[in-house]
Amino acid sequence: MTWSRKASEIVSSEITPRQLVLDRRKFLAGAGALAGAAALTGLKSVVSPRLSVQAAAGIDGIRKSSLSTTGEKLTPLKDITHYNNYYEFSTDKYEPAGLAKDFRTRPWKVEVGGLVHNPKTYDLDDLLKLAPPEERVYRMRCVEGWSMVIPWVGFPLSALLKRVEPLGSARYVAFTSLYDPRQMPGQQRGVLDWPYEEGLRLDEAMHPLAILCFGMYGEPLPNQDGAPVRVVVPWKYGFKSAKAIVKVRLTDSQPPTTWNKMAPGEYGFYSNVNPEVDHPRWSQATERRIGEFFKRKTLKFNGYGDQVAQLYSGMDLRKNF
């Protein structure tokens, strides 16, 4: 998945209303200037999808982050919700929408611990209350060889990490997704080593563009897109953004990650979007945007170089891929 190019401030009036999105003709006419990811707080928006974002969050309007992105057309909602990489349900990209239809996202708890001063298990309702008021909304984009421009709903992951107060020895953040083969039929097969695990360096996780995500298009996340809570790391390939998270653990050593364990020569720990480093079986110099026929050039760090390149100063990004 890929994300934005330049930081810019967007006022709340520029946010595309859901009804406009659902009206395809109006959406195609009016959404061309919008790109990326929305982020907000809101318990009731998860409980009741019919409530508006503003009412659910208890605010007059949605404040946009200065790191929001603009300039690209949003991927149609139908494509976002019917073309999914979600091996917990199926290796086929078109099947998760149907197979995840009855997935239960309530009750839901996320255990946060490891090298922290204040370990805690959060109910989803409590987790939603952690959003800092100054960071309501993001707009971003994402890449996996194919790419989409998705209006995510969430808030900076750093808000959660600051609350548990990492110890000075903490260097990495590990994420564990739900393991429940009864609900997730893909876990009944040995295609991956379950449960799904991912990880970031602590400074990556603390970056304001790394978000805890609860929804898209101003409504709760669809089950097939990672409900009820996932991470979104826009400058990395999509598999780094773990879905259906149940555990967050801070460690002093690099945590094992699912795809890196399965194929270390193909999927490095960092997995930054980098057109200069080919996958052993295909080029990563280009990507195909869903809904487009022709490929486009892949942007380094998915276009977020101005914001995140300093995280990797002095590193050989061909070796640390």
VEXNUFI-421002 format. One record per residue: z, y, x of N, C-alpha, C, O in turn. Coordinates in steps of 0.02 Angstrom, whole numbers, padded with zeros to 5 digits, always signed. Layout:
BEGIN
ZYXZYXZYXZYX;...
***
This chain:
BEGIN
+00000-00060+00041+00000+00000+00000+00000+00063+00043+00022+00060+00101;-00024+00119+00019-00026+00182+00057+00004+00239+00018+00017+00232-00042;+00015+00296+00050+00048+00352+00017+00016+00419+00031-00046+00423+00027;+00053+00475+00047+00024+00542+00045+00002+00569+00113+00014+00539+00165;-00030+00627+00111-00052+00657+00174-00010+00716+00194+00019+00716+00249;-00005+00768+00152+00033+00827+00170+00087+00840+00119+00079+00826+00060;+00143+00868+00143+00197+00884+00097+00180+00947+00058+00150+00994+00085;+00197+00948-00006+00186+01006-00047+00234+01008-00105+00256+00956-00129;+00249+01067-00128+00296+01075-00183+00258+01076-00249+00207+01111-00256;+00281+01037-00298+00249+01034-00362+00300+01050-00416+00355+01024-00414;+00283+01093-00463+00329+01110-00516+00326+01058-00570+00278+01020-00575;+00378+01055-00612+00383+01002-00662+00327+01004-00713+00309+00953-00742;+00299+01062-00723+00245+01067-00773+00182+01030-00752+00138+01018-00794;+00177+01012-00688+00118+00976-00664+00122+00901-00674+00074+00865-00661;+00179+00876-00697+00188+00804-00705+00148+00780-00765+00152+00810-00819;+00109+00727-00757+00067+00703-00811+00108+00671-00866+00145+00623-00851;+00105+00695-00928+00141+00663-00983+00116+00592-00993+00057+00578-00982;+00160+00548-01016+00141+00478-01025+00085+00472-01076+00040+00431-01068;+00088+00512-01130+00037+00507-01181-00032+00522-01153-00083+00494-01173;-00033+00569-01106-00096+00586-01074-00122+00528-01032-00182+00516-01028;-00075+00492-01001-00094+00434-00961-00122+00380-01005-00172+00348-00988;-00090+00370-01063-00112+00316-01107-00179+00332-01139-00216+00286-01159;-00196+00395-01145-00262+00415-01170-00309+00417-01110-00311+00466-01074;-00347+00363-01100-00386+00356-01039-00434+00413-01027-00442+00437-00971;-00467+00436-01080-00517+00488-01071-00484+00553-01047-00508+00586-01002;-00428+00571-01078-00392+00631-01057-00364+00622-00987-00363+00668-00947;-00339+00561-00974-00311+00548-00908-00362+00558-00852-00349+00591-00802;-00422+00529-00863-00473+00535-00811-00495+00607-00802-00515+00627-00747;-00492+00646-00856-00513+00715-00851-00460+00759-00818-00476+00806-00783;-00395+00741-00830-00343+00787-00808-00299+00765-00752-00258+00804-00728;-00305+00701-00729-00256+00676-00680-00281+00678-00609-00246+00656-00563;-00341+00703-00598-00370+00699-00531-00330+00732-00477-00334+00711-00419;-00291+00783-00493-00255+00819-00441-00186+00789-00427-00149+00815-00385;-00168+00735-00463-00101+00707-00455-00103+00644-00414-00147+00602-00423;-00055+00635-00368-00052+00574-00329+00019+00554-00317+00062+00597-00307;+00034+00489-00318+00094+00464-00290+00149+00441-00333+00138+00401-00378;+00211+00466-00319+00269+00432-00346+00318+00480-00377+00335+00531-00347;+00342+00464-00436+00392+00504-00470+00460+00474-00457+00468+00414-00451;+00512+00518-00452+00579+00492-00441+00629+00532-00482+00628+00593-00480;+00673+00498-00518+00724+00532-00556+00783+00489-00567+00780+00429-00552;+00837+00517-00592+00894+00478-00614+00886+00464-00687+00845+00494-00721;+00926+00416-00713+00925+00407-00785+00943+00338-00807+00901+00293-00805;+01004+00327-00829+01026+00264-00856+00989+00247-00919+00964+00191-00927;+00984+00295-00966+00955+00280-01031+00881+00266-01026+00854+00232-01070;+00847+00291-00975+00776+00277-00969+00764+00203-00954+00710+00177-00969;+00813+00170-00924+00806+00099-00911+00826+00059-00973+00796+00008-00989;+00877+00083-01009+00901+00048-01068+00850+00054-01125+00837+00005-01160;+00822+00114-01133+00776+00126-01189+00712+00159-01164+00711+00219-01154;+00659+00119-01154+00596+00147-01128+00567+00202-01172+00525+00240-01148;+00588+00207-01235+00557+00256-01280+00584+00326-01269+00553+00375-01292;+00640+00332-01234+00667+00399-01222+00626+00433-01167+00602+00401-01121;+00620+00499-01173+00582+00535-01123+00621+00538-01058+00682+00530-01057;+00586+00551-01003+00618+00557-00939+00671+00612-00939+00727+00604-00915;+00652+00669-00967+00698+00726-00967+00761+00711-01007+00816+00726-00984;+00754+00681-01065+00813+00666-01106+00856+00613-01073+00917+00617-01074;+00823+00563-01043+00860+00509-01011+00901+00534-00952+00957+00512-00941;+00873+00581-00915+00907+00606-00856+00958+00661-00873+00999+00679-00831;+00955+00686-00934+01002+00739-00954+00987+00804-00919+01034+00843-00905;+00924+00818-00905+00906+00880-00871+00850+00914-00909+00815+00882-00949;+00841+00978-00897+00790+01016-00933+00720+01000-00907+00671+01003-00945;+00714+00984-00844+00649+00969-00815+00659+00927-00754+00715+00918-00730;+00604+00900-00728+00608+00856-00670+00592+00896-00608+00538+00925-00602;+00638+00898-00561+00626+00934-00499+00586+00890-00451+00598+00830-00446;+00538+00920-00418+00497+00884-00372+00522+00892-00300+00544+00946-00281;+00518+00839-00262+00535+00842-00191+00481+00880-00154+00422+00878-00173;+00500+00914-00101+00451+00949-00060+00406+00899-00022+00356+00919+00007;+00425+00835-00022+00385+00784+00011+00338+00748-00037+00306+00699-00019;+00334+00772-00099+00287+00744-00147+00216+00754-00122+00204+00797-00079;+00169+00715-00149+00101+00719-00126+00053+00736-00182+00067+00722-00240;-00004+00765-00164-00052+00786-00213-00123+00769-00190-00133+00746-00133;-00171+00780-00234-00240+00778-00213-00278+00715-00227-00338+00711-00212;-00247+00664-00257-00282+00602-00272-00271+00580-00343-00218+00593-00373;-00321+00547-00371-00317+00523-00440-00270+00463-00445-00274+00418-00404;-00228+00463-00495-00183+00407-00507-00222+00344-00526-00273+00348-00560;-00197+00287-00504-00226+00224-00525-00207+00211-00598-00150+00221-00617;-00255+00190-00640-00240+00178-00710-00181+00129-00719-00174+00081-00682;-00140+00144-00768-00080+00104-00782-00097+00031-00792-00060-00013-00771;-00153+00017-00825-00172-00053-00838-00182-00091-00773-00163-00149-00768;-00213-00058-00723-00224-00092-00659-00158-00103-00622-00148-00156-00593;-00114-00053-00624-00050-00059-00589-00009-00116-00616+00027-00150-00579;-00014-00128-00681+00028-00178-00713-00007-00246-00722+00024-00293-00748;-00070-00252-00701-00105-00315-00710-00139-00340-00646-00180-00385-00649;-00123-00309-00590-00148-00332-00525-00089-00326-00477-00078-00273-00448;-00053-00382-00468+00012-00379-00433+00019-00433-00381+00002-00491-00393;+00044-00415-00322+00066-00463-00272+00139-00478-00285+00183-00438-00268;+00153-00535-00316+00222-00552-00332+00228-00628-00331+00225-00661-00383;+00238-00655-00271+00236-00727-00262+00293-00763-00297+00288-00823-00309;+00346-00727-00314+00400-00759-00352+00375-00785-00419+00404-00831-00448;+00322-00755-00444+00293-00777-00507+00228-00816-00497+00217-00868-00529;+00185-00793-00453+00121-00827-00441+00087-00797-00380+00097-00739-00364;+00047-00838-00346+00006-00812-00291-00058-00780-00317-00094-00747-00279;-00073-00790-00381-00130-00758-00413-00110-00688-00434-00058-00678-00465;-00151-00639-00418-00133-00570-00431-00135-00551-00505-00107-00501-00525;-00169-00591-00546-00176-00575-00617-00124-00610-00661-00118-00593-00720;-00088-00658-00634-00041-00697-00675+00029-00668-00683+00060-00680-00735;+00056-00630-00634+00125-00607-00641+00140-00569-00705+00195-00575-00732;+00094-00530-00731+00107-00491-00792+00128-00536-00849+00176-00520-00885;+00093-00592-00859+00111-00637-00912+00173-00679-00896+00215-00690-00940;+00178-00703-00834+00233-00747-00816+00299-00710-00813+00352-00741-00821;+00297-00644-00800+00359-00605-00795+00380-00573-00861+00428-00536-00864;+00343-00587-00913+00353-00553-00978+00425-00557-01003+00451-00508-01029;+00457-00615-00995+00525-00625-01022+00578-00624-00968+00635-00645-00980;+00561-00599-00908+00610-00594-00854+00668-00549-00874+00657-00493-00898;+00729-00572-00864+00789-00535-00885+00812-00489-00830+00827-00511-00774;+00816-00425-00845+00838-00375-00796+00906-00345-00813+00929-00298-00781;+00940-00372-00863+01008-00353-00883+01047-00415-00900+01021-00458-00935;+01110-00421-00877+01143-00376-00830+01114-00384-00759+01081-00434-00745;+01126-00335-00716+01099-00336-00648+01148-00302-00601+01172-00247-00615;+01162-00335-00546+01207-00307-00496+01174-00309-00427+01135-00354-00412;+01190-00259-00386+01165-00255-00318+01225-00251-00271+01264-00204-00274;+01231-00301-00228+01286-00303-00179+01266-00265-00116+01214-00280-00086;+01306-00216-00096+01292-00177-00036+01350-00186+00012+01407-00169-00004;+01335-00212+00072+01390-00226+00119+01365-00232+00189+01316-00201+00209;+01401-00273+00229+01386-00278+00300+01425-00227+00340+01485-00217+00328;+01392-00194+00386+01425-00146+00431+01431-00077+00397+01397-00030+00415;+01476-00074+00348+01488-00012+00311+01563-00003+00300+01602-00051+00302;+01583+00059+00290+01654+00073+00275+01673+00056+00204+01729+00037+00190;+01625+00064+00158+01640+00057+00087+01594+00007+00052+01552+00027+00012;+01601-00057+00067+01558-00106+00033+01572-00106-00042+01629-00097-00064;+01519-00117-00081+01529-00115-00153+01472-00153-00188+01415-00153-00164;+01489-00184-00244+01438-00213-00286+01426-00166-00345+01472-00152-00383;+01365-00142-00351+01348-00092-00401+01316-00125-00462+01270-00165-00455;+01341-00108-00520+01304-00122-00581+01244-00076-00582+01247-00021-00555;+01190-00097-00614+01130-00055-00616+01145+00014-00643+01117+00063-00619;+01188+00019-00694+01205+00084-00723+01236+00130-00671+01219+00189-00667;+01282+00102-00630+01315+00143-00578+01266+00162-00524+01269+00217-00496;+01220+00118-00508+01170+00132-00457+01127+00191-00476+01109+00233-00435;+01110+00195-00540+01067+00249-00564+01101+00317-00559+01067+00368-00556;+01167+00318-00558+01203+00381-00557+01207+00411-00487+01233+00467-00479;+01182+00376-00437+01188+00400-00368+01134+00450-00348+01138+00480-00294;+01085+00460-00391+01030+00504-00372+01053+00575-00358+01086+00605-00401;+01037+00603-00300+01054+00673-00287+01014+00720-00331+00954+00709-00339;+01044+00771-00359+01010+00814-00407+00951+00852-00378+00906+00872-00415;+00950+00862-00312+00895+00901-00284+00833+00858-00270+00781+00885-00250;+00838+00793-00280+00781+00750-00265+00763+00708-00326+00778+00648-00329;+00732+00739-00375+00717+00704-00438+00652+00664-00435+00649+00607-00458;+00599+00693-00407+00533+00664-00416+00492+00664-00352+00491+00713-00315;+00457+00609-00340+00408+00603-00286+00340+00584-00315+00335+00556-00369;+00288+00601-00278+00221+00574-00293+00194+00545-00228+00192+00580-00177;+00173+00482-00228+00151+00449-00167+00094+00401-00181+00067+00399-00237;+00074+00361-00130+00025+00309-00139+00041+00249-00094+00083+00256-00050;+00008+00191-00103+00026+00130-00068-00033+00083-00051-00084+00085-00087;-00028+00038+00006-00085-00002+00032-00070-00074+00051-00016-00088+00078;-00115-00120+00036-00109-00190+00058-00179-00218+00073-00193-00276+00055;-00222-00180+00105-00293-00200+00112-00330-00172+00053-00384-00142+00061;-00303-00181-00007-00322-00143-00066-00267-00092-00076-00211-00100-00051;-00281-00039-00113-00230+00013-00121-00229+00042-00191-00278+00036-00228;-00173+00073-00208-00164+00105-00272-00128+00171-00261-00094+00180-00211;-00135+00217-00309-00096+00279-00311-00049+00272-00371-00071+00275-00428;+00015+00264-00357+00063+00245-00410+00117+00299-00419+00147+00320-00370;+00129+00321-00480+00182+00370-00493+00250+00336-00501+00274+00326-00557;+00280+00317-00446+00345+00284-00447+00400+00330-00473+00395+00391-00468;+00453+00300-00500+00513+00337-00521+00571+00311-00479+00583+00251-00477;+00606+00356-00445+00661+00334-00403+00696+00392-00369+00685+00450-00386;+00737+00375-00319+00770+00427-00280+00780+00400-00209+00775+00340-00198;+00795+00444-00160+00799+00421-00091+00850+00365-00081+00907+00370-00104;+00829+00314-00046+00874+00259-00028+00935+00284+00010+00988+00253+00007;+00927+00338+00046+00982+00367+00085+01042+00385+00042+01099+00384+00066;+01031+00400-00022+01087+00417-00066+01135+00358-00073+01196+00367-00075;+01108+00298-00077+01149+00238-00080+01182+00223-00013+01241+00208-00011;+01144+00228+00041+01171+00212+00107+01226+00261+00127+01275+00240+00158;+01219+00324+00111+01271+00372+00127+01335+00357+00088+01390+00368+00113;+01328+00332+00027+01386+00318-00014+01429+00262+00017+01491+00264+00013;+01397+00211+00047+01436+00156+00076+01457+00171+00148+01496+00133+00176;+01434+00225+00178+01453+00249+00245+01443+00195+00299+01489+00158+00315;+01382+00192+00327+01368+00144+00381+01414+00154+00441+01430+00211+00459;+01434+00099+00472+01472+00102+00534+01427+00125+00591+01365+00120+00585;+01457+00149+00644+01417+00171+00701+01376+00116+00732+01326+00129+00766;+01396+00053+00722+01360-00004+00750+01301-00026+00708+01261-00068+00730;+01294+00001+00648+01239-00019+00603+01172+00008+00630+01167+00067+00646;+01123-00035+00634+01057-00016+00659+01000-00034+00611+00946-00005+00614;+01012-00081+00566+00959-00106+00522+00986-00114+00451+01047-00119+00439;+00939-00115+00403+00956-00127+00333+00915-00186+00309+00853-00185+00314;+00948-00238+00282+00915-00297+00257+00918-00298+00181+00969-00281+00151;+00863-00319+00150+00858-00323+00077+00845-00396+00056+00803-00430+00086;+00880-00418+00005+00870-00486-00021+00852-00481-00095+00886-00447-00133;+00798-00514-00114+00776-00515-00183+00808-00573-00222+00835-00619-00192;+00804-00570-00287+00832-00621-00330+00801-00689-00317+00740-00695-00307;+00844-00741-00317+00820-00810-00315+00840-00842-00381+00899-00855-00392;+00792-00856-00423+00804-00886-00489+00742-00923-00511+00702-00897-00549;+00733-00985-00487+00672-01023-00502+00660-01035-00576+00604-01044-00598;+00714-01033-00616+00705-01043-00688+00666-00985-00719+00626-00994-00765;+00678-00924-00693+00642-00866-00718+00579-00851-00679+00532-00822-00705;+00580-00870-00616+00525-00854-00570+00490-00918-00549+00509-00949-00499;+00439-00939-00586+00408-01004-00574+00377-01011-00505+00371-01067-00480;+00358-00956-00474+00330-00960-00407+00380-00986-00356+00360-01013-00305;+00445-00977-00370+00496-01001-00324+00506-01077-00329+00544-01106-00289;+00474-01107-00376+00477-01180-00381+00429-01213-00332+00428-01274-00325;+00389-01172-00299+00341-01197-00249+00362-01173-00180+00397-01123-00174;+00342-01208-00130+00363-01192-00062+00316-01146-00026+00308-01152+00035;+00284-01099-00061+00237-01054-00027+00272-01007+00022+00244-00988+00073;+00335-00988+00006+00374-00946+00050+00445-00974+00054+00465-01016+00014;+00482-00950+00103+00552-00970+00112+00594-00925+00068+00607-00867+00087;+00617-00949+00011+00654-00908-00037+00728-00905-00020+00754-00951+00011;+00763-00851-00038+00739-00791-00073+00700-00745-00026+00704-00751+00036;+00662-00700-00055+00622-00653-00017+00669-00605+00019+00716-00578-00010;+00655-00594+00083+00696-00549+00124+00651-00498+00159+00597-00515+00182;+00675-00437+00164+00640-00385+00201+00692-00342+00238+00752-00350+00228;+00668-00297+00281+00714-00256+00319+00682-00194+00348+00621-00192+00358;+00723-00145+00362+00702-00083+00394+00752-00066+00449+00809-00088+00448;+00729-00026+00496+00777+00005+00541+00816+00057+00501+00789+00084+00453;+00878+00070+00521+00919+00115+00481+00888+00185+00476+00891+00215+00422;+00859+00210+00530+00830+00277+00525+00770+00278+00479+00756+00329+00447;+00733+00222+00475+00678+00218+00427+00705+00220+00355+00679+00255+00312;+00758+00181+00344+00787+00177+00277+00817+00244+00255+00820+00258+00195;+00840+00284+00303+00870+00348+00287+00819+00404+00277+00836+00458+00255;+00756+00390+00293+00704+00441+00285+00695+00457+00211+00695+00411+00170;+00686+00520+00193+00682+00539+00122+00622+00510+00085+00621+00509+00023;+00572+00485+00121+00515+00454+00086+00528+00381+00068+00490+00352+00030;+00581+00351+00095+00599+00283+00075+00642+00289+00013+00695+00320+00015;+00620+00260-00043+00657+00270-00105+00678+00205-00138+00647+00153-00130;+00733+00210-00176+00752+00158-00224+00713+00173-00287+00715+00229-00312;+00677+00125-00311+00631+00136-00366+00653+00098-00428+00670+00039-00425;+00652+00133-00485+00672+00105-00549+00617+00107-00602+00624+00079-00656;+00562+00141-00586+00511+00147-00638+00445+00174-00612+00436+00184-00552;+00400+00187-00658+00335+00218-00643+00311+00253-00706+00330+00235-00762;+00270+00303-00696+00245+00342-00752+00302+00367-00798+00292+00373-00858;+00361+00381-00769+00416+00408-00808+00452+00358-00852+00493+00378-00894;+00438+00293-00843+00471+00242-00884+00496+00186-00838+00478+00184-00779;+00537+00141-00864+00564+00087-00823+00510+00044-00791+00455+00037-00819;+00525+00016-00733+00478-00028-00699+00459-00087-00744+00504-00117-00774;+00396-00103-00749+00376-00165-00781+00402-00224-00739+00408-00218-00678;+00416-00279-00771+00443-00337-00735+00398-00358-00677+00423-00375-00623;+00333-00357-00688+00286-00380-00637+00279-00332-00578+00247-00348-00528;+00309-00274-00584+00306-00225-00529+00373-00219-00492+00381-00173-00451;+00420-00264-00507+00482-00265-00467+00545-00247-00502+00596-00234-00469;+00545-00244-00569+00604-00225-00608+00663-00271-00591+00654-00329-00573;+00725-00243-00598+00739-00175-00620+00746-00125-00563+00747-00065-00575;+00749-00149-00500+00756-00103-00443+00721-00133-00383+00729-00192-00368;+00684-00092-00347+00649-00112-00287+00653-00055-00237+00677+00000-00253;+00629-00067-00177+00621-00012-00129+00547+00004-00125+00505-00038-00139;+00532+00065-00106+00464+00087-00094+00463+00123-00027+00499+00172-00017;+00422+00098+00019+00417+00126+00087+00344+00144+00098+00306+00102+00122;+00324+00205+00081+00253+00221+00074+00211+00220+00136+00150+00215+00131;+00241+00224+00195+00199+00224+00256+00190+00153+00284+00159+00145+00337;+00216+00103+00250+00209+00034+00272+00168-00006+00221+00159+00015+00164;+00144-00064+00243+00108-00108+00196+00154-00130+00140+00215-00134+00149;+00124-00145+00083+00162-00155+00022+00214-00210+00024+00265-00204-00010;+00204-00263+00064+00252-00318+00064+00320-00297+00093+00369-00333+00085;+00323-00240+00127+00387-00215+00153+00431-00188+00097+00491-00179+00108;+00403-00175+00039+00441-00144-00016+00467-00199-00062+00436-00217-00112;+00526-00226-00045+00554-00283-00081+00567-00268-00154+00588-00213-00172;+00555-00317-00197+00563-00311-00269+00626-00346-00293+00655-00388-00257;+00648-00329-00354+00704-00363-00387+00762-00374-00339+00785-00431-00329;+00786-00320-00310+00837-00324-00257+00906-00340-00286+00927-00310-00336;+00941-00386-00253+01010-00403-00273+01060-00392-00217+01120-00393-00228;+01035-00383-00155+01081-00374-00099+01051-00327-00047+00992-00332-00030;+01093-00282-00023+01075-00237+00032+01129-00245+00085+01188-00236+00069;+01110-00260+00146+01160-00274+00198+01142-00237+00262+01085-00241+00285;+01190-00202+00291+01179-00167+00354+01201-00210+00412+01254-00241+00409;+01160-00213+00464+01173-00257+00520+01163-00220+00587+01137-00165+00588;+01185-00253+00641+01175-00223+00707+01115-00254+00743+01100-00235+00800;+01082-00302+00712+01024-00334+00742+00967-00339+00691+00979-00337+00631;+00907-00346+00716+00848-00347+00672+00852-00408+00626+00856-00464+00649;+00851-00396+00560+00858-00452+00514+00793-00491+00507+00739-00464+00516;+00798-00556+00491+00737-00595+00479+00704-00570+00415+00738-00551+00367;+00638-00571+00413+00602-00551+00353+00553-00607+00335+00528-00642+00379;+00540-00614+00272+00504-00672+00247+00436-00682+00279+00421-00736+00305;+00393-00631+00277+00325-00639+00303+00325-00644+00379+00282-00678+00408;+00371-00611+00412+00376-00616+00485+00397-00687+00506+00374-00712+00557;+00440-00718+00466+00459-00788+00480+00401-00836+00468+00390-00882+00506;+00363-00823+00414+00309-00868+00396+00250-00864+00444+00220-00914+00462;+00234-00803+00466+00175-00792+00509+00188-00733+00556+00160-00679+00545;+00229-00743+00607+00247-00687+00651+00188-00655+00687+00191-00596+00705;+00135-00693+00698+00077-00664+00731+00034-00621+00685-00009-00585+00709;+00047-00625+00620+00008-00588+00572+00047-00531+00539+00018-00480+00520;+00113-00541+00532+00154-00492+00496+00214-00473+00538+00264-00509+00540;+00208-00416+00572+00262-00394+00615+00320-00365+00575+00313-00354+00515;+00375-00353+00608+00433-00325+00574+00419-00255+00548+00440-00237+00493;+00384-00214+00587+00374-00144+00567+00321-00137+00513+00332-00104+00463;+00263-00169+00523+00209-00168+00473+00192-00098+00448+00181-00088+00389;+00190-00050+00494+00166+00016+00477+00091+00013+00464+00055-00024+00497;+00067+00052+00416-00004+00055+00403-00038+00084+00466-00026+00141+00484;-00080+00043+00497-00110+00063+00560-00181+00035+00564-00189-00024+00577;-00232+00077+00554-00301+00053+00556-00322+00029+00625-00374-00003+00632;-00282+00045+00677-00300+00027+00745-00278-00045+00762-00298-00071+00814;-00238-00075+00720-00214-00144+00732-00242-00190+00678-00222-00185+00620;-00287-00234+00697-00316-00280+00649-00269-00337+00633-00232-00361+00677;-00270-00359+00571-00240-00423+00554-00283-00476+00588-00344-00467+00593;-00254-00532+00612-00295-00582+00647-00354-00608+00607-00403-00633+00636;-00351-00601+00540-00405-00629+00498-00448-00576+00464-00496-00594+00429;-00433-00513+00473-00475-00461+00444-00459-00393+00475-00407-00383+00506;-00505-00347+00467-00496-00279+00492-00451-00240+00444-00453-00250+00384;-00410-00197+00473-00369-00153+00432-00392-00080+00437-00356-00034+00418;-00453-00071+00463-00480-00004+00472-00500+00028+00406-00504+00089+00400;-00513-00014+00355-00532+00011+00290-00491-00022+00236-00460-00074+00247;-00490+00009+00177-00455-00018+00120-00497-00006+00058-00540+00038+00057;-00486-00045+00006-00521-00034-00057-00472-00010-00110-00425-00046-00128;-00482+00050-00134-00441+00076-00188-00458+00040-00253-00517+00036-00271;-00409+00015-00288-00421-00020-00351-00459+00026-00398-00439+00084-00409;-00513+00001-00427-00555+00041-00472-00614+00073-00437-00656+00103-00470;-00617+00068-00370-00673+00096-00333-00715+00040-00303-00688-00012-00284;-00780+00051-00297-00825+00000-00269-00826+00002-00193-00822-00050-00160;-00832+00063-00166-00838+00070-00093-00769+00074-00060-00721+00099-00089;-00766+00048+00001-00704+00053+00040-00697+00123+00069-00745+00160+00076;-00636+00140+00087-00622+00203+00120-00583+00190+00184-00554+00136+00192;-00583+00238+00229-00547+00231+00291-00472+00228+00278-00445+00266+00237;-00439+00183+00313-00366+00178+00309-00335+00232+00353-00356+00241+00410;-00287+00267+00327-00254+00320+00364-00192+00293+00400-00153+00255+00370;-00182+00313+00462-00123+00291+00499-00060+00314+00463-00057+00371+00439;-00011+00271+00459+00051+00283+00421+00034+00300+00348+00073+00333+00314;-00023+00276+00326-00044+00287+00257-00049+00361+00241-00041+00382+00183;-00062+00402+00293-00068+00474+00283-00003+00511+00288-00002+00572+00278;+00052+00477+00304+00117+00509+00309+00138+00523+00381+00197+00532+00395;+00089+00527+00425+00106+00537+00495+00147+00599+00510+00192+00598+00551;+00131+00654+00475+00168+00716+00486+00243+00707+00472+00285+00739+00503;+00258+00663+00425+00328+00653+00406+00364+00598+00445+00424+00604+00457;+00328+00545+00466+00363+00487+00493+00345+00468+00565+00379+00426+00594;+00293+00497+00594+00272+00476+00661+00327+00483+00713+00330+00445+00760;+00371+00532+00704+00424+00543+00753+00474+00485+00755+00510+00477+00804;+00475+00444+00703+00520+00386+00703+00500+00335+00756+00541+00294+00777;+00438+00339+00779+00411+00288+00825+00390+00318+00891+00349+00290+00927;+00418+00376+00907+00403+00409+00970+00418+00363+01029+00473+00336+01035;+00369+00355+01074+00379+00314+01133+00368+00240+01122+00372+00202+01170;+00354+00218+01061+00344+00147+01046+00270+00129+01052+00227+00170+01035;+00256+00069+01074+00188+00043+01075+00177+00011+01006+00201-00044+00993;+00139+00045+00963+00131+00022+00895+00080-00035+00888+00070-00062+00834;+00047-00053+00944+00007-00114+00944+00052-00175+00957+00041-00229+00929;+00101-00165+00998+00149-00220+01012+00200-00225+00956+00216-00280+00934;+00226-00168+00935+00275-00167+00881+00239-00153+00815+00247-00100+00785;+00198-00202+00794+00157-00192+00734+00195-00215+00672+00169-00210+00617;
***
